[in-house]
Amino acid sequence: MTKTIESILERALLGQDLLVEDGIALLNARSPVELLQIRDAADQLRHKLTGETVTYVINRNLNFTNICEQHCSFCAFRRDEGEEGAFWLDIEQILAKVADGVERGATEICMQGGLNLKAKVQGSSLAYYTKLISAIKAQFPNLHLHAFSPQEIQFIAREDGLNYANVISALQEAGVGSMPGTAAEVLDDDVRRILCPEKTDSATWLKIVGTAHRLGMPTTSTMLSGHIETPAQQIRHFEQVRSLQQTALQNDYPAHITEFILLPFVGQSAPKPLRRRVGRDQPVLADTLHLTAVARLFFGQWIVNHQPSWVKLGLAGAVDALQWGCNDLGGTLMEEHITTMAGAQGGTCLEVEELQTAIADLGRPHQQRDTLYNPIHFAALQVPIEIGAGT
């Protein structure tokens, strides 16, 4: 018997895990009535799991190099060494950016970079990465470092002949607090052969993130959407991420996925072959909101926190996503290169007051959080925030 949209949504709201076929049916829904039902169900589930408060984090992005050995078909960020626009920050420059972030109230530095073959200390990639982290932690011991994607872990392990656990443990010891769940793109190897043929495959991405959880390192999770992937491939991505989270939680691993972030494709400055194939430069907001809602419903109780990308959607679009299942508005970022260089129009920095005002305009309370979704109250802040800013 064919399931109706109403019956699928009812199961999601009762806390039952949706099947792949259910997720595909929700993504294939097109009538205005069905889309409103999906939106309302996602919003109800968001309220049930996280309440009305919208959270945000004061953080700074830090991309330490865009020199990269890989040539992903969607990436406008990477450069070859010596190419115009290539950069590689030294430790003094990195520390200056971190200090600027801390002075502006950041509790988190999100640090990622290109796969630079020359980023070594005495021939060791791991020694280079741990040197960066140790230098930051020496000056800012209480700062949370959300650093190095699964792709970077794979790169370090390959260059130094280490296993993934060796690399993750060494980075933890140096001071990394959590791992960005980027480089996932779409966890379907047919898609990856077109988007990022030199990147790690889906199984390896999942293995690295699972290893991080077993070792006590929390991660986020992401999906790059709105390019060449199909609804079935989108739901398959969700299924694999949900299974990864179920494994961590059901086996009482010391860490797990803290949030899901949907990253719609921005193609304005992307390499021309993929740009021509996709046929548009900016995300389609309606499609992104639809997928946002289905993500909330499909992940259900397993991934509680969902965040839109204001860099890709603009602040207004990200605020819309707060009515389609998201409960977090992300971070201030302060400096964003990767998406902006692809042609995103959302900007590179938002002030705390802008985030707070956008949330308040929805009639919902706001709350500053740390990277792991613990609330930060006024006494702990490094910069003053207006009275009444949180609940």
PyMOL commands that set and color helices and strands:
alter all, ss='L'
color gray80, all
select helices_A, chain A and resi 5-13+20-28+32-50+91-103+125-139+150-160+164-174+189-195+202-214+231-250+272-278+285-299+310-321+338-341+352-360+378-380
alter helices_A, ss='H'
color red, helices_A
select strands_A, chain A and resi 54-57+59-63+108-112+144-147+176-178+219-225+257-264+306-307+328-331+366-368
alter strands_A, ss='S'
color yellow, strands_A
deselect
rebuild
show_as cartoon
